[in-house]
Amino acid sequence: MARMIALIYNWWLIFARLIEPTRHLEAITSRPLMLHAVGKVIEHGGQTIIKVSSSHAKFKKIQAALVNTSVFFKTLVSGAEQLSLAERMRRVLRRAFKKFFDAMAKYPPNLLPAPA
């Protein structure tokens, strides 16, 4: 059970990083903010729309980040035919861990010396 909880916790952290790539969001504070909403799927004219309504006091704060994340996924879908599964996952992980990739580019790790 502990392994399942840890796996779910880790997936939540990756999801939270997709929404807010520049900072760490603790699950105990981010879950109520992001999950305190009701979603409805609307299908009309060959399009599928997900409408999310929230009564959380700070929803406006997260709404912009969710819209930004939605735009990111739409770019993945529009280019999905040209991108391999590995490339799509690479883009998702690069966005989720942007803070760490930027830090590595700025301050690359010291490499081990080559064996003699």
MMTF fields as JSON, N, C-alpha, C and O atoms, coordinates in Angstrom:
{
  "mmtfVersion": "1.0.0",
  "mmtfProducer": "UNKNOWN",
  "numBonds": 463,
  "numAtoms": 464,
  "numGroups": 116,
  "numChains": 1,
  "numModels": 1,
  "chainsPerModel": [1],
  "groupsPerChain": [116],
  "chainIdList": ["A"],
  "bondAtomList": [4, 2, 8, 6, 12, 10, 16, 14, 20, 18, 24, 22, 28, 26, 32, 30, 36, 34, 40, 38, 44, 42, 48, 46, 52, 50, 56, 54, 60, 58, 64, 62, 68, 66, 72, 70, 76, 74, 80, 78, 84, 82, 88, 86, 92, 90, 96, 94, 100, 98, 104, 102, 108, 106, 112, 110, 116, 114, 120, 118, 124, 122, 128, 126, 132, 130, 136, 134, 140, 138, 144, 142, 148, 146, 152, 150, 156, 154, 160, 158, 164, 162, 168, 166, 172, 170, 176, 174, 180, 178, 184, 182, 188, 186, 192, 190, 196, 194, 200, 198, 204, 202, 208, 206, 212, 210, 216, 214, 220, 218, 224, 222, 228, 226, 232, 230, 236, 234, 240, 238, 244, 242, 248, 246, 252, 250, 256, 254, 260, 258, 264, 262, 268, 266, 272, 270, 276, 274, 280, 278, 284, 282, 288, 286, 292, 290, 296, 294, 300, 298, 304, 302, 308, 306, 312, 310, 316, 314, 320, 318, 324, 322, 328, 326, 332, 330, 336, 334, 340, 338, 344, 342, 348, 346, 352, 350, 356, 354, 360, 358, 364, 362, 368, 366, 372, 370, 376, 374, 380, 378, 384, 382, 388, 386, 392, 390, 396, 394, 400, 398, 404, 402, 408, 406, 412, 410, 416, 414, 420, 418, 424, 422, 428, 426, 432, 430, 436, 434, 440, 438, 444, 442, 448, 446, 452, 450, 456, 454, 460, 458],
  "bondOrderList": [1, 1, 1, 1, 1, 1, 1, 1, 1, 1, 1, 1, 1, 1, 1, 1, 1, 1, 1, 1, 1, 1, 1, 1, 1, 1, 1, 1, 1, 1, 1, 1, 1, 1, 1, 1, 1, 1, 1, 1, 1, 1, 1, 1, 1, 1, 1, 1, 1, 1, 1, 1, 1, 1, 1, 1, 1, 1, 1, 1, 1, 1, 1, 1, 1, 1, 1, 1, 1, 1, 1, 1, 1, 1, 1, 1, 1, 1, 1, 1, 1, 1, 1, 1, 1, 1, 1, 1, 1, 1, 1, 1, 1, 1, 1, 1, 1, 1, 1, 1, 1, 1, 1, 1, 1, 1, 1, 1, 1, 1, 1, 1, 1, 1, 1],
  "groupList": [{"groupName": "MET", "atomNameList": ["N", "CA", "C", "O"], "elementList": ["N", "C", "C", "O"], "formalChargeList": [0, 0, 0, 0], "bondAtomList": [1, 0, 2, 1, 3, 2], "bondOrderList": [1, 1, 2], "singleLetterCode": "M", "chemCompType": "L-PEPTIDE LINKING"}, {"groupName": "ALA", "atomNameList": ["N", "CA", "C", "O"], "elementList": ["N", "C", "C", "O"], "formalChargeList": [0, 0, 0, 0], "bondAtomList": [1, 0, 2, 1, 3, 2], "bondOrderList": [1, 1, 2], "singleLetterCode": "A", "chemCompType": "L-PEPTIDE LINKING"}, {"groupName": "ARG", "atomNameList": ["N", "CA", "C", "O"], "elementList": ["N", "C", "C", "O"], "formalChargeList": [0, 0, 0, 0], "bondAtomList": [1, 0, 2, 1, 3, 2], "bondOrderList": [1, 1, 2], "singleLetterCode": "R", "chemCompType": "L-PEPTIDE LINKING"}, {"groupName": "ILE", "atomNameList": ["N", "CA", "C", "O"], "elementList": ["N", "C", "C", "O"], "formalChargeList": [0, 0, 0, 0], "bondAtomList": [1, 0, 2, 1, 3, 2], "bondOrderList": [1, 1, 2], "singleLetterCode": "I", "chemCompType": "L-PEPTIDE LINKING"}, {"groupName": "LEU", "atomNameList": ["N", "CA", "C", "O"], "elementList": ["N", "C", "C", "O"], "formalChargeList": [0, 0, 0, 0], "bondAtomList": [1, 0, 2, 1, 3, 2], "bondOrderList": [1, 1, 2], "singleLetterCode": "L", "chemCompType": "L-PEPTIDE LINKING"}, {"groupName": "TYR", "atomNameList": ["N", "CA", "C", "O"], "elementList": ["N", "C", "C", "O"], "formalChargeList": [0, 0, 0, 0], "bondAtomList": [1, 0, 2, 1, 3, 2], "bondOrderList": [1, 1, 2], "singleLetterCode": "Y", "chemCompType": "L-PEPTIDE LINKING"}, {"groupName": "ASN", "atomNameList": ["N", "CA", "C", "O"], "elementList": ["N", "C", "C", "O"], "formalChargeList": [0, 0, 0, 0], "bondAtomList": [1, 0, 2, 1, 3, 2], "bondOrderList": [1, 1, 2], "singleLetterCode": "N", "chemCompType": "L-PEPTIDE LINKING"}, {"groupName": "TRP", "atomNameList": ["N", "CA", "C", "O"], "elementList": ["N", "C", "C", "O"], "formalChargeList": [0, 0, 0, 0], "bondAtomList": [1, 0, 2, 1, 3, 2], "bondOrderList": [1, 1, 2], "singleLetterCode": "W", "chemCompType": "L-PEPTIDE LINKING"}, {"groupName": "PHE", "atomNameList": ["N", "CA", "C", "O"], "elementList": ["N", "C", "C", "O"], "formalChargeList": [0, 0, 0, 0], "bondAtomList": [1, 0, 2, 1, 3, 2], "bondOrderList": [1, 1, 2], "singleLetterCode": "F", "chemCompType": "L-PEPTIDE LINKING"}, {"groupName": "GLU", "atomNameList": ["N", "CA", "C", "O"], "elementList": ["N", "C", "C", "O"], "formalChargeList": [0, 0, 0, 0], "bondAtomList": [1, 0, 2, 1, 3, 2], "bondOrderList": [1, 1, 2], "singleLetterCode": "E", "chemCompType": "L-PEPTIDE LINKING"}, {"groupName": "PRO", "atomNameList": ["N", "CA", "C", "O"], "elementList": ["N", "C", "C", "O"], "formalChargeList": [0, 0, 0, 0], "bondAtomList": [1, 0, 2, 1, 3, 2], "bondOrderList": [1, 1, 2], "singleLetterCode": "P", "chemCompType": "L-PEPTIDE LINKING"}, {"groupName": "THR", "atomNameList": ["N", "CA", "C", "O"], "elementList": ["N", "C", "C", "O"], "formalChargeList": [0, 0, 0, 0], "bondAtomList": [1, 0, 2, 1, 3, 2], "bondOrderList": [1, 1, 2], "singleLetterCode": "T", "chemCompType": "L-PEPTIDE LINKING"}, {"groupName": "HIS", "atomNameList": ["N", "CA", "C", "O"], "elementList": ["N", "C", "C", "O"], "formalChargeList": [0, 0, 0, 0], "bondAtomList": [1, 0, 2, 1, 3, 2], "bondOrderList": [1, 1, 2], "singleLetterCode": "H", "chemCompType": "L-PEPTIDE LINKING"}, {"groupName": "SER", "atomNameList": ["N", "CA", "C", "O"], "elementList": ["N", "C", "C", "O"], "formalChargeList": [0, 0, 0, 0], "bondAtomList": [1, 0, 2, 1, 3, 2], "bondOrderList": [1, 1, 2], "singleLetterCode": "S", "chemCompType": "L-PEPTIDE LINKING"}, {"groupName": "VAL", "atomNameList": ["N", "CA", "C", "O"], "elementList": ["N", "C", "C", "O"], "formalChargeList": [0, 0, 0, 0], "bondAtomList": [1, 0, 2, 1, 3, 2], "bondOrderList": [1, 1, 2], "singleLetterCode": "V", "chemCompType": "L-PEPTIDE LINKING"}, {"groupName": "GLY", "atomNameList": ["N", "CA", "C", "O"], "elementList": ["N", "C", "C", "O"], "formalChargeList": [0, 0, 0, 0], "bondAtomList": [1, 0, 2, 1, 3, 2], "bondOrderList": [1, 1, 2], "singleLetterCode": "G", "chemCompType": "PEPTIDE LINKING"}, {"groupName": "LYS", "atomNameList": ["N", "CA", "C", "O"], "elementList": ["N", "C", "C", "O"], "formalChargeList": [0, 0, 0, 0], "bondAtomList": [1, 0, 2, 1, 3, 2], "bondOrderList": [1, 1, 2], "singleLetterCode": "K", "chemCompType": "L-PEPTIDE LINKING"}, {"groupName": "GLN", "atomNameList": ["N", "CA", "C", "O"], "elementList": ["N", "C", "C", "O"], "formalChargeList": [0, 0, 0, 0], "bondAtomList": [1, 0, 2, 1, 3, 2], "bondOrderList": [1, 1, 2], "singleLetterCode": "Q", "chemCompType": "L-PEPTIDE LINKING"}, {"groupName": "ASP", "atomNameList": ["N", "CA", "C", "O"], "elementList": ["N", "C", "C", "O"], "formalChargeList": [0, 0, 0, 0], "bondAtomList": [1, 0, 2, 1, 3, 2], "bondOrderList": [1, 1, 2], "singleLetterCode": "D", "chemCompType": "L-PEPTIDE LINKING"}],
  "groupTypeList": [0, 1, 2, 0, 3, 1, 4, 3, 5, 6, 7, 7, 4, 3, 8, 1, 2, 4, 3, 9, 10, 11, 2, 12, 4, 9, 1, 3, 11, 13, 2, 10, 4, 0, 4, 12, 1, 14, 15, 16, 14, 3, 9, 12, 15, 15, 17, 11, 3, 3, 16, 14, 13, 13, 13, 12, 1, 16, 8, 16, 16, 3, 17, 1, 1, 4, 14, 6, 11, 13, 14, 8, 8, 16, 11, 4, 14, 13, 15, 1, 9, 17, 4, 13, 4, 1, 9, 2, 0, 2, 2, 14, 4, 2, 2, 1, 8, 16, 16, 8, 8, 18, 1, 0, 1, 16, 5, 10, 10, 6, 4, 4, 10, 1, 10, 1],
  "groupIdList": [1, 2, 3, 4, 5, 6, 7, 8, 9, 10, 11, 12, 13, 14, 15, 16, 17, 18, 19, 20, 21, 22, 23, 24, 25, 26, 27, 28, 29, 30, 31, 32, 33, 34, 35, 36, 37, 38, 39, 40, 41, 42, 43, 44, 45, 46, 47, 48, 49, 50, 51, 52, 53, 54, 55, 56, 57, 58, 59, 60, 61, 62, 63, 64, 65, 66, 67, 68, 69, 70, 71, 72, 73, 74, 75, 76, 77, 78, 79, 80, 81, 82, 83, 84, 85, 86, 87, 88, 89, 90, 91, 92, 93, 94, 95, 96, 97, 98, 99, 100, 101, 102, 103, 104, 105, 106, 107, 108, 109, 110, 111, 112, 113, 114, 115, 116],
  "secStructList": [7, 2, 2, 2, 2, 2, 2, 2, 2, 2, 2, 2, 2, 2, 2, 2, 2, 2, 2, 1, 6, 6, 1, 7, 7, 7, 2, 2, 2, 2, 2, 2, 2, 2, 2, 1, 3, 3, 3, 3, 3, 3, 3, 3, 6, 6, 3, 3, 3, 3, 3, 3, 3, 3, 7, 7, 6, 6, 2, 2, 2, 2, 2, 2, 2, 2, 2, 2, 2, 2, 2, 2, 2, 2, 2, 2, 2, 2, 6, 6, 6, 6, 1, 7, 2, 2, 2, 2, 2, 2, 2, 2, 2, 2, 2, 2, 6, 2, 2, 2, 2, 2, 2, 2, 2, 2, 1, 7, 7, 7, 7, 7, 7, 7, 7, 7],
  "xCoordList": [0.826, 0.0, 0.876, 0.56, 1.965, 2.852, 3.443, 3.598, 3.773, 4.309, 3.27, 3.601, 2.019, 0.962, 0.756, 0.582, 0.776, 0.613, 1.777, 1.574, 2.992, 4.164, 4.081, 4.44, 3.614, 3.484, 2.466, 2.724, 1.32, 0.296, 0.816, 0.587, 1.507, 2.073, 3.063, 3.047, 3.922, 4.901, 4.227, 4.649, 3.19, 2.474, 1.796, 1.737, 1.278, 0.658, 1.695, 1.413, 2.89, 3.93, 4.315, 4.564, 4.366, 4.674, 3.544, 3.799, 2.294, 1.15, 1.192, 0.945, 1.499, 1.573, 2.711, 2.585, 3.817, 4.935, 4.578, 5.07, 3.722, 3.261, 2.459, 2.551, 1.687, 0.861, 1.695, 1.508, 2.611, 3.461, 4.916, 5.461, 5.565, 6.905, 8.018, 9.087, 7.803, 8.905, 9.013, 9.99, 8.031, 8.129, 7.476, 6.67, 7.838, 7.332, 6.02, 5.925, 5.021, 3.737, 3.534, 3.522, 3.378, 3.113, 1.73, 0.802, 1.582, 0.303, -0.781, -1.935, -0.411, -1.419, -2.05, -3.19, -1.312, -1.872, -2.376, -3.315, -1.774, -2.172, -3.396, -4.171, -3.579, -4.731, -6.062, -6.915, -6.279, -7.569, -7.787, -8.908, -6.735, -6.86, -7.19, -8.06, -6.507, -6.689, -7.838, -8.382, -8.217, -9.259, -10.616, -11.593, -10.7, -11.964, -12.751, -13.049, -13.08, -13.772, -14.64, -14.419, -15.623, -16.505, -16.315, -16.37, -16.096, -15.893, -17.056, -17.711, -17.305, -18.378, -17.862, -17.268, -18.089, -17.676, -18.847, -19.968, -18.57, -19.584, -19.112, -18.021, -19.923, -19.605, -20.628, -21.833, -20.101, -20.992, -20.227, -19.106, -20.813, -20.191, -18.863, -17.974, -18.716, -17.464, -16.331, -15.202, -16.614, -15.599, -15.96, -17.135, -14.953, -15.142, -14.551, -13.378, -15.363, -14.937, -15.12, -16.144, -14.137, -14.254, -14.431, -13.558, -15.558, -15.86, -15.648, -16.237, -14.803, -14.478, -15.004, -14.736, -15.753, -16.284, -15.759, -15.768, -15.309, -14.775, -15.354, -15.622, -15.539, -16.0, -14.896, -15.147, -13.679, -12.549, -12.199, -12.229, -11.873, -11.601, -10.4, -10.371, -9.414, -8.193, -8.168, -7.092, -9.322, -9.335, -8.822, -8.222, -9.036, -8.548, -7.039, -6.498, -6.362, -4.904, -4.449, -3.492, -5.131, -4.726, -5.319, -4.821, -6.374, -7.039, -6.085, -6.064, -5.312, -4.36, -3.324, -2.959, -2.851, -1.873, -2.496, -1.835, -3.75, -4.428, -4.654, -4.535, -4.976, -5.145, -3.807, -3.758, -2.733, -1.397, -1.034, -0.456, -1.37, -1.112, -1.948, -1.471, -3.183, -4.051, -3.469, -3.493, -2.952, -2.322, -1.121, -0.911, -0.337, 0.822, 0.379, 0.976, -0.66, -1.125, -1.73, -1.63, -2.356, -2.896, -1.769, -1.937, -0.625, 0.507, 1.038, 1.489, 0.988, 1.403, 0.443, 0.873, -0.848, -1.839, -1.742, -1.837, -1.551, -1.488, -0.264, -0.31, 0.811, 2.019, 2.203, 3.274, 1.165, 1.302, 1.66, 2.38, 1.167, 1.466, 2.934, 3.493, 3.564, 4.969, 5.893, 7.047, 5.409, 6.256, 6.083, 4.974, 7.193, 7.121, 6.656, 6.652, 6.272, 5.847, 6.985, 6.757, 8.197, 9.351, 9.557, 9.865, 9.39, 9.562, 8.457, 8.721, 7.228, 6.139, 6.402, 6.211, 6.848, 7.159, 8.34, 8.359, 9.32, 10.466, 9.999, 10.483, 9.067, 8.558, 7.76, 7.859, 6.969, 6.196, 7.139, 6.963, 8.137, 9.073, 9.938, 10.253, 10.325, 11.112, 10.312, 10.863, 9.007, 8.178, 7.999, 8.089, 7.744, 7.506, 8.744, 8.625, 9.914, 11.145, 11.981, 13.21, 11.309, 11.962, 12.934, 14.035, 12.524, 13.363, 14.72, 15.751, 14.725, 15.961, 16.796, 18.023, 16.125, 16.86, 17.521, 18.655, 16.812, 17.391, 18.591, 19.594, 18.486, 19.601, 20.803, 21.943, 20.559, 21.667, 22.338, 23.552, 21.555, 22.143, 22.991, 24.026, 22.536, 23.256, 24.499, 25.561, 24.355, 25.45, 25.592, 25.085, 26.27, 26.388, 27.167, 28.069, 26.815, 27.53, 28.962, 29.271, 29.823, 31.213, 31.263, 30.674, 31.962, 32.061, 33.173, 34.147, 33.019, 34.05, 35.231, 35.039, 36.444, 37.6, 37.545, 37.042, 38.065, 38.088, 39.044, 40.102, 38.65, 39.535, 40.86, 40.905, 41.917, 43.251, 43.549, 44.64],
  "yCoordList": [-1.178, 0.0, 1.249, 2.229, 1.217, 2.38, 2.676, 3.839, 1.63, 1.84, 2.477, 3.347, 2.047, 2.632, 4.103, 4.937, 4.413, 5.807, 6.647, 7.769, 6.121, 6.855, 7.083, 8.158, 6.09, 6.232, 7.318, 8.167, 7.288, 8.308, 9.679, 10.65, 9.777, 11.051, 11.584, 12.774, 10.715, 11.143, 11.591, 12.585, 10.885, 11.301, 12.644, 13.473, 12.863, 14.161, 15.278, 16.35, 15.034, 16.063, 16.399, 17.562, 15.393, 15.662, 16.463, 17.396, 16.106, 16.861, 18.307, 19.238, 18.492, 19.85, 20.632, 21.837, 19.964, 20.639, 21.031, 22.043, 20.243, 20.629, 21.923, 22.769, 22.071, 23.264, 24.459, 25.565, 24.243, 25.33, 24.862, 24.417, 24.957, 24.382, 25.072, 24.488, 26.275, 27.015, 26.833, 27.277, 26.191, 26.012, 24.71, 24.123, 24.277, 23.038, 23.315, 24.255, 22.499, 22.616, 21.371, 20.258, 21.541, 20.416, 19.865, 20.624, 18.567, 17.923, 18.384, 18.559, 18.579, 18.945, 20.317, 20.566, 21.197, 22.516, 22.603, 23.35, 21.86, 21.981, 21.137, 21.513, 20.013, 19.169, 19.868, 19.844, 20.486, 21.163, 22.259, 22.453, 22.968, 24.049, 23.502, 24.038, 22.448, 21.931, 20.95, 20.791, 20.298, 19.281, 19.767, 19.022, 20.982, 21.519, 22.106, 23.3, 21.242, 21.697, 20.563, 19.387, 20.953, 19.995, 20.147, 21.256, 19.042, 19.083, 18.46, 17.545, 18.961, 18.432, 18.351, 19.303, 17.213, 17.024, 17.409, 16.931, 18.278, 18.718, 18.318, 18.702, 17.554, 17.154, 17.799, 17.582, 18.605, 19.304, 19.62, 20.125, 19.332, 19.665, 18.976, 19.544, 17.751, 17.029, 17.474, 17.006, 18.365, 18.828, 18.364, 18.276, 18.074, 17.714, 18.815, 19.161, 19.359, 20.457, 20.001, 19.41, 20.272, 19.996, 21.328, 22.194, 21.485, 22.722, 22.451, 21.53, 23.262, 23.087, 24.286, 25.435, 24.003, 25.056, 24.825, 23.697, 25.871, 25.758, 26.849, 27.964, 26.5, 27.492, 27.817, 28.482, 27.349, 27.638, 29.118, 29.703, 29.718, 31.158, 31.564, 32.677, 30.69, 31.03, 30.417, 30.257, 30.074, 29.404, 30.296, 29.79, 31.587, 32.491, 32.388, 32.501, 32.172, 32.056, 30.84, 30.924, 29.733, 28.509, 28.41, 27.649, 29.169, 29.1, 29.457, 28.777, 30.5, 30.896, 29.803, 29.53, 29.178, 28.101, 26.889, 26.237, 26.58, 25.459, 25.736, 24.833, 26.971, 27.339, 27.196, 26.696, 27.631, 27.51, 26.034, 25.685, 25.183, 23.751, 23.158, 22.303, 23.604, 23.14, 23.499, 22.685, 24.708, 25.129, 24.236, 23.847, 23.914, 23.029, 21.669, 21.162, 21.073, 19.775, 19.856, 18.902, 20.978, 21.136, 21.158, 20.641, 21.75, 21.738, 20.319, 19.955, 19.514, 18.118, 17.353, 16.533, 17.607, 16.901, 17.312, 16.471, 18.617, 19.074, 18.519, 18.299, 18.292, 17.748, 16.273, 15.721, 15.625, 14.238, 13.285, 12.309, 13.559, 12.65, 12.701, 11.698, 13.862, 13.997, 13.562, 13.212, 13.578, 13.266, 11.811, 11.277, 11.189, 9.827, 9.89, 10.958, 8.756, 8.697, 9.141, 9.851, 8.722, 9.109, 10.623, 11.215, 11.252, 12.704, 13.436, 14.441, 12.936, 13.568, 13.474, 14.445, 12.288, 12.135, 13.019, 13.578, 13.146, 14.013, 15.457, 16.153, 15.902, 17.275, 17.473, 18.516, 16.467, 16.567, 16.632, 17.472, 15.751, 15.742, 16.997, 17.507, 17.496, 18.731, 19.898, 20.742, 19.942, 21.004, 20.81, 21.767, 19.569, 19.303, 19.622, 20.11, 19.346, 19.549, 20.694, 20.67, 21.687, 22.855, 23.53, 23.92, 23.663, 24.32, 23.619, 24.282, 22.298, 21.539, 21.561, 21.648, 21.483, 21.555, 22.925, 23.017, 23.985, 25.33, 25.469, 26.086, 24.894, 24.964, 24.181, 24.607, 23.043, 22.248, 22.964, 22.86, 23.694, 24.435, 25.586, 25.919, 26.191, 27.329, 26.88, 27.493, 25.809, 25.275, 23.783, 22.972, 23.399, 21.967, 21.231, 21.795, 19.958, 19.171, 18.901, 18.841, 18.742, 18.394, 16.94, 16.068, 16.683, 15.323, 14.587, 15.188, 13.273, 12.453, 12.392, 12.44, 12.288, 12.187, 10.882, 9.865, 10.931, 9.737, 8.699, 9.039, 7.427, 6.382, 6.343, 6.567, 6.059, 6.051, 4.794, 4.65],
  "zCoordList": [0.0, 0.0, 0.0, -0.673, 0.746, 0.803, -0.574, -0.946, -1.329, -2.674, -3.59, -4.396, -3.47, -4.296, -3.95, -4.839, -2.673, -2.241, -2.742, -3.205, -2.655, -3.133, -4.638, -5.119, -5.383, -6.834, -7.181, -8.034, -6.521, -6.759, -6.372, -7.093, -5.251, -4.799, -5.834, -6.146, -6.368, -7.365, -8.654, -9.246, -9.106, -10.307, -10.084, -10.992, -8.863, -8.573, -8.655, -9.191, -8.127, -8.176, -9.615, -9.931, -10.489, -11.897, -12.532, -13.293, -12.225, -12.736, -12.237, -13.004, -10.967, -10.41, -11.054, -11.272, -11.36, -12.036, -13.461, -13.96, -14.133, -15.466, -15.395, -16.285, -14.352, -14.198, -13.769, -14.277, -12.839, -12.317, -12.379, -11.369, -13.577, -13.751, -12.973, -12.796, -12.511, -11.891, -10.388, -9.784, -9.771, -8.319, -7.879, -8.6, -6.693, -6.116, -5.39, -4.6, -5.66, -4.98, -4.127, -4.652, -2.839, -1.957, -2.22, -2.5, -2.136, -2.418, -1.449, -1.839, -0.196, 0.802, 0.531, 0.925, -0.136, -0.455, -1.893, -2.166, -2.811, -4.215, -4.565, -5.445, -3.896, -4.224, -3.985, -4.871, -2.835, -2.668, -3.706, -4.176, -4.064, -5.041, -6.429, -7.116, -6.841, -8.197, -8.331, -9.423, -7.26, -7.347, -6.861, -6.935, -6.371, -5.864, -7.032, -7.063, -7.99, -9.187, -9.727, -9.438, -10.51, -11.152, -12.658, -13.19, -13.326, -14.769, -15.512, -15.012, -16.702, -17.539, -18.97, -19.475, -19.621, -21.007, -21.908, -21.73, -22.873, -23.829, -25.221, -25.643, -25.928, -27.298, -28.224, -28.104, -29.162, -30.082, -31.366, -31.315, -32.48, -33.759, -33.994, -34.628, -33.489, -33.694, -32.776, -32.921, -31.841, -30.895, -29.497, -29.14, -28.725, -27.331, -26.478, -26.618, -25.599, -24.721, -23.278, -22.934, -22.442, -21.021, -20.314, -20.371, -19.654, -18.932, -17.444, -16.879, -16.823, -15.413, -14.64, -14.991, -13.59, -12.72, -11.315, -10.823, -10.678, -9.326, -8.447, -8.894, -7.191, -6.225, -5.216, -4.211, -5.485, -4.599, -4.682, -5.764, -3.564, -3.51, -4.356, -4.881, -4.498, -5.233, -6.635, -7.212, -7.188, -8.486, -9.609, -10.557, -9.533, -10.593, -10.731, -11.831, -9.609, -9.604, -10.422, -11.19, -10.252, -10.93, -12.332, -13.162, -12.601, -13.897, -15.039, -16.065, -14.867, -15.916, -16.157, -17.3, -15.083, -15.232, -15.925, -16.734, -15.624, -16.275, -17.761, -18.589, -18.094, -19.509, -20.234, -21.358, -19.598, -20.177, -20.398, -21.427, -19.445, -19.575, -20.698, -21.445, -20.822, -21.901, -23.268, -24.191, -23.393, -24.653, -24.961, -26.11, -23.938, -24.124, -24.666, -25.616, -24.076, -24.544, -25.937, -26.709, -26.27, -27.624, -28.66, -29.765, -28.313, -29.246, -29.421, -30.507, -28.358, -28.487, -29.38, -30.191, -29.243, -30.043, -31.51, -32.404, -31.754, -33.155, -33.875, -35.085, -33.164, -33.78, -33.5, -33.753, -32.977, -32.543, -33.677, -33.465, -34.866, -35.966, -36.359, -36.802, -36.201, -36.57, -35.435, -35.682, -34.211, -33.063, -32.644, -32.637, -32.299, -31.771, -30.312, -29.699, -29.777, -28.382, -27.461, -26.481, -27.779, -26.962, -26.975, -25.94, -28.138, -28.231, -27.464, -26.805, -27.546, -26.776, -25.279, -24.546, -24.823, -23.392, -23.0, -21.903, -23.886, -23.619, -23.426, -22.533, -24.255, -24.131, -22.849, -22.203, -22.482, -21.24, -20.041, -19.158, -20.005, -18.883, -18.854, -17.779, -20.023, -20.067, -19.485, -18.779, -19.785, -19.219, -17.715, -16.945, -17.3, -15.883, -15.035, -13.911, -15.577, -14.813, -15.373, -15.305, -15.923, -16.53, -15.573, -15.963, -14.33, -13.327, -13.212, -13.094, -13.246, -13.091, -14.371, -14.314, -15.529, -16.794, -16.962, -17.432, -16.578, -16.665, -15.737, -16.097, -14.54, -13.59, -14.104, -13.923, -14.741, -15.288, -16.446, -16.62, -17.244, -18.359, -17.846, -18.423, -16.751, -16.183, -15.414, -15.521, -14.643, -13.833, -14.104, -13.328, -15.188, -15.511, -14.437, -13.818, -14.214, -13.191, -13.622, -14.812, -12.636, -12.921, -13.371, -12.733, -14.46, -14.987, -14.279, -13.824, -14.19, -13.602, -14.563, -15.778, -14.039, -14.936, -15.736, -15.257, -16.952, -17.807, -17.215, -16.685, -17.317, -16.771, -17.531, -18.741, -16.81, -17.401, -18.161, -18.713]
}
